[in-house]
Amino acid sequence: MRISKVIVGGVLALGLSAAAVWFFRFDLIILYARAKQPRIEPYRAIAWTPGPQVSPSAQRPPNVVFILADDLGYNDITLNGGGVAGGAVPTPAIDSIARQGVTFANGYAGNATCAPSRAAIMTGRYATRFGFEFTPTPVAFSRVVGGHAGDPLHPSRFNAAEVKNTPKDDSTEAVPATEITIAEALKTRGYHTVHLGKWHLGGVKGSRPEDQGFDESLGFMAGASLFAPVGDPSVEESRQDFDPIDKFLWGALPYAVQYNGGPLFHPNRYMTDYLTDQAVAAIDANRNRPFFLYLAYNAVHTPLQAPKADYDALSGIKDHRLRVYGAMVRNLDRNVGRVLQALKDRGLDDNTLVIFTSDNGGANYIGLPDINRPYRGWKATFFEGGIKAPFLLRWPAQLPAGAVYRSPVGHVDIFATAAGAAGASLPKDRVIDGVDLVPFVKGQASGDPHKAMYWRSGRYKVVMAGGWKLQVAQEPNKVWLFDMANDPTERRDLAKARPDKVRELQAILAQLDSQMVKPAWPSLLSGAIYVDHPGGQPAKPSDEYVYWDN
């Protein structure tokens, strides 16, 4: 980046504005990111490793299909009477998982951003137990976004002093190889394990999916991907000019996948459709043996690209951005339906545990106000809009249809639940924060699965216990206390009215916090997230906000 500093200095000497310099420098970063991309080869077919030709006569353990959406808002599915654009985008396939299984009405993400949340999912542990506190982000990207002259009230900041403590390659910011993943646990029971889609837990040897228990992996290691080539005539696009991250993604992201660490190559379809094609093929290849399929869609994460056919089907939505987003949700739901149908067609659906959730809440930076309704907050906040996610389980052979379970549960429970279904033992040499949810749903276990639930990202910490939720931030220097039993949408801050409850929860928070380790890499970027309105809207000094360290 030394050359860019020289060029920027020259631009400043010409008397251009700071904003002009920022855009110029951002374009240099995008060019730099493109130049670093390896060559992407043409499409190639994948032959999934076949299992036995005949199903064993003995009863086999259940298959586990875990479907993870990306940045899906709580109000993006129609299960709870909501949906995109006031219900204009039905989600019958996702809803069917709940109708045929269990809805966890208070299901929580492992974190309010994607990578730490996925680390919690894969290990069954708070990611802060092993230092995976912040989302891996390139230094150059953080430097430029942190210098963006966007919000005049609470501007983003780049932490230059910590660059020396940051790995040169962000792909080394990873889940340690010493952690045990769901895939590794299920392999002890003879499962064939398949990863599809987004990983975002490390891209170097030792941290990749094929090194962390997956027999086969097809997808992308980074935190996002194009859904189709930019400008593809079969795709509708929406760009958010107010958002620097969106600008970067459009310019720098590739449209590519790789199989088991091999060369990058182009898919042959819109990404969500392509991943589903491969999921159906993998199910077919493994139909006669127990398998674990981790299907990690990048939908509905930015950049906003939707198949034109889905866009055209939503002509009643007049706002272009909302219509593109709705089309992405429509496409995602249809593809979830294709996976469910593949299980049914092969006679596997009765003995398959299907888990569906989102890695965190909907993002503020797409500028759509209703995606997390009725909850406040967004991705990158610990308000309910950032961490309360659709959380559904279906296992017809074991779980009741149409059940609703109301005690708080979380992403950390997915590991133990999958292991319990498979008959796999949990690790005994470390704390496992999650529990097997099946006995609770079936009434075989009493009480709440968790006495307390905990989240931390840098200077922002949260604990939920006994129906109360305490949020503690250093910027702003503020404590929020909410009675979740009577105020589930966090409208009435009771911190001043109930100092006794604040002290009680602070003690629980301190006890949990003392068990965690220091971040394995520093946060380089801090940005303000407004709690009650999305990006692209003007802010007032009275608007509540919290700084998110990443």
Residue, then its C-alpha position, 0 to 999 in steps of 0.5 A: m500500500r506504499i504506492s497508494k500513499v504516494i498517489v493519495g499525497g499527490v491527489l491532496a496536493l492538487g487540492l481535492s476534497a477529503a471525500a474525493v481522496w477517500f473515494f480515490r483511495f477506495d478504488l485503489i484498494i479495490l484494484y489491489a484486491r482484484a489483483k490479489q485474486p488467483r485465477i478463476e477457472p471455467y465451470r467444472a462438474i463435481a462428482w460427490t464421493p458415493g456411499p453404498q449402493v444399498s441401504p443397510s438393513a439395520q436402523r441407522p443414525p439420523n442424517v443431519v442437514f443444517i441449513l444456515a442463511d446469511d443475514l436473514g432478518y427475523n421478519d424476513i420469513t412469514l412464519n410469524g405473520g410477517g415477511v418482506a414487504g408486509g408479507a408480499v414474499p411468502t416463505p412456505a418451505i422455511d415455514s414448513i420446517a416449523r409446521q412439521g417440527v419445532t419453533f424455538a421462539n427465543g432462538y439466539a445467534g452466537n454473535a451479532t456478526c457472521a464469523p464469530s457466530r459461525a465459530a460458536i455454531m461449529t464448536g458449541r462454545y462461545a467463540t470468545r473462549f478461544g479468541f475468535e471475537f472479531t470477524p476477520t477483515p483485511v487491514a487495507f479494507s479496515r483502513v479505508v472504511g475507518g477513514h470514510a467521512g460518512d456519519p458526521l455525528h459518530p464517524s467510523r474509526f481505524n485503530a492504526a496502533e493495532v496493525k502491528n498485532t494483526p496477521k498479514d493475511d486475514s485468512t490466518e484469523a481462524v478457529p484453532a485446529t485444537e477446537i473440535t467441530i460438529a463434523e469431527a464429532l459426527k465422524t466418530r459415529g461414521y458420518h460422511t460430512v459435507h460442507l457447502g457454501k460460505w465458511h469464513l472460519g479460516g482459509v489456511k491449512g489447518s483451519r479449512p473445512e477439509d481440515q476441520g472434519f469435513d470429508e468434502s467441501l465446496g464453497f468459498m472461504a471468505g465472508a461473502s461472494l457474488f451470486a452471479p457475474v456483475g451485470d449478468p442480464s438474468v440478474e437484477e442488482s441493487r447498490q447502496d451508494f451510502d455504504p462503503i462496504d457495499k462499494f467494496l463488495w461490488g468491486a472486489l468480490p469474485y464469483a467462484v467456488q473451490y472443491n476441497g482446496g482445489p483451484l477456484f472455478h466459476p459456478n454455472r448458475y446463480m449461487t443459491d441455485y448452484l449450491t442447492d443443485q450440489a446439495v441435492a447431488a450430495i444427498d443422493a450420493n449419500r442416501n445409503r449412509p448417515f451423513f451431515l450436510y452443512l449448507a451455508y448459503n450466502a443469501v441474503h448477504t450483500p451484494l444484493q443480486a436476485p434472479k430476474a425471474d424472482y424479481d419479476a414475480l414481485s411486481g407489487i413491490k415498487d421500491h427497487r431495493l426492497r424488491v431485489y431483496g425480496a426476490m433473494v428471500r423468495n429464491l432462498d425459500r424455494n431452494v430450501g424447499r428443493v433440499l426438503q423435497a430431495l430428502k422426501d424423494r429418497g425416503l430420508d425425511d423421516n429420519t433426518l434432523v433438519i436445522f434452519t437458522s440465520d447467522n445473525g439478524g438483518a443488516n442495517y447497511i442495506g437500508l431497509p427498515d422492517i427486516n427485523r421487525p418488531y425488534r430494535g437493532w441490527k446485525a452488529t448490535f446485541f439488541e434483539g434485532g441483531i441476535k434473535a434469529p429464526f431457529l427451527l428443528r424438524w425430525p419427524a421420527q422424534l420431534p412433535a409437529g408444530a411445537v413451540y419452545r419458548s425458553p431461550v436457546g442459542h447457536v451454541d446448542i446446535f453442536a450438542t443437539a446434532a451430537g445427541a441425535a447421532g449418539a456422539s459423545l461431547p468433548k470432556d476436556r473443555v467447556i461446552d456451552g451448548v446443550d442437546l435441545v431434543p430432551f427439552v422439547k420432548g419433556q425429558a429434561s426440565g427447566d431452562p436449557h441455560k441459566a444465562m446467555y452471554w455475548r461479547s464483542g470488544r467493548y460491548k458485552v451482554v448477559m441474559a438471565g432470569g428473563w432480564k437482559l443487561q447490555v453494557a457498552q463503553e461507547p457510548n458509556k451506557v448500560w441498558l436493562f430490559d425486562m424481556a418477559n414483559d418488554p421483549t422488544e426492548r422499548r423500556d430501559l429500566a437501568k435507572a429504575r432497577p439498580d439492584k437488578v443491574r448489580e445482579l446481572q453485572a455479577i453474572l456478566a463478570q463471572l462469565d467474562s472472566q472465563m473468556v480469553k483475550p481476542a486472538w487478533p485485534s479489532l481494527l475498525s469501530g463504527a456506530i450502529y444506530v439502533d432504531h433506523p437503518g443506514g442511508q437515513p440521516a441521524k439526529p443527536s438524540d438517536e440511540y447508537v452503539y459502537w461495534d468493534n470489529 
